[in-house]
């Protein structure tokens, strides 16, 4: 379709752009952004999109999406953990450590992963992070 009857953000438009210049990651991000625009409280869409934008290096957007998830799921330890990771990547160590602490209090218990997660590399030498690991 062309002209006034053509959908503005159709999947066909996305496919044409992808086959032209879009990477798979860019295509996926745009696709999930469109899904999110239809339902801003779609938990799984938020989770996937946050992961995708994080992979793309869009840390500010990842923080926004992870914060929205924690607002929607205030007692979800994984949502808190992912927010902490995004905050650490965004260079916000104090908030990241506080959020990690909340995740652990809510039941996050994969401490082996926490100790090696590259998203938390910026915190490895922080005394508060080390103290949190010792307490856990």
N, C-alpha and C positions, 0 to 999 in steps of 0.2 A: 504494500500500500504506500501511496505517496500523498502529499498534500495534507489537507485538514483532517482526513480520516486516519492518518497514520498514528499509531501509538507513540508517544514521546520516548518512553524508556522500555521498549519491548525487548524480549529475549532475542528476537531477530536482530535488533540493533546491536545488542551486546555481542552476539555471535559475529556479526560483520566487523565490529571493532576488534574483537579478539583475534579473528583470522587476519586482521590487518596488522595491528601494532600492539595489542594488549598481551601481556603475559598471562599465564594461567592464574597466578596469584592475583593480579589486577582484576581479571574477569571474575574470580570468586568473590573478591571484596565487593565489587560493584553489584554482583548478584545478591549477596547477603545484605548489602546496604538497601537495595530495593525491597527485599523481604522485610527488613526492619522498618522501612518507611510505611509499610502496610499495617504493622503491629509492633509498636515500640516496646511492648512488654513480652515479646516472644523470647522466652528464656533460652531455648536451644539456639536460636538465631543469634542472640547476644553472645552466647558462649563461643560459638564458631567464629563469628565476626571479630570478637576480641582476640582470639588466637591468630586469625589471619592478619589483622592489622599489626599485631605484635611481630609476626614473622616478617612483615614488610618493613618494620622499623618505625612504624607510626606510633611511638610510645604515648604521645599525648592522647591520641584517639583511643588507644588501648586502656589507658587510665580512665577515660570517660566511660567507656563501655563496661569495664570491670566495676567501676563505682556504681553504675546503674544496676548491674547485677546484684551487688551487695545491698542496694536499696530495695530491690525486689525480693531478695532472699537473705534477710538480715541474719539468719541463723545457719547459713550454709558455710561450712568451713572451707570447702574448695573455692567458693566464690571469693572468700576473704584471702585465701592463699594466692589466688591468681591476681587479685588486686595488689597484694604485697609485692609480687613479682613485677608487675607493671610499674609500681611506684619505685622500686629499686632500679629498674632500667631507666626510669625518668630522672634519676638523680635526686630522689627524695628519701634518703635513708631513714630519717627519724619516723616518717609516716609509714615507711615500708616495715620497719621493725615493730612498730605499734600494731600494725595490721596483721603481721605474722603472729604476734602474741595473741591477738584476738582469734585468729584462725585456730591456733593450738587450743585455746580455751574452749572453742566451739567444737573441738573434736578432731582437728586435723592431726593425723598420727603417722604420716609417712615421713618420719624424721630422717631416714636414710636418703630419701630423695631430696629433702630440704638441704641436706649437707652437701650435695653435689649439683644441685640445680644451677645451671649457668646463668639463669635470670637473676640469681642472688649473688653473683660474683662480686658486685660492687660493695657488698656488705661483709664479705669474708673476714676482714680485719677490724671491723667495727666492734669495740668492746661491748656495746649493748647486744649486738647480734651473738657474739660469743657467749655472753651471759645467758641469753635466751636458749642457746643450744645446751648449755650446761644444766639449766633448770628443767629442760624437757626430757 
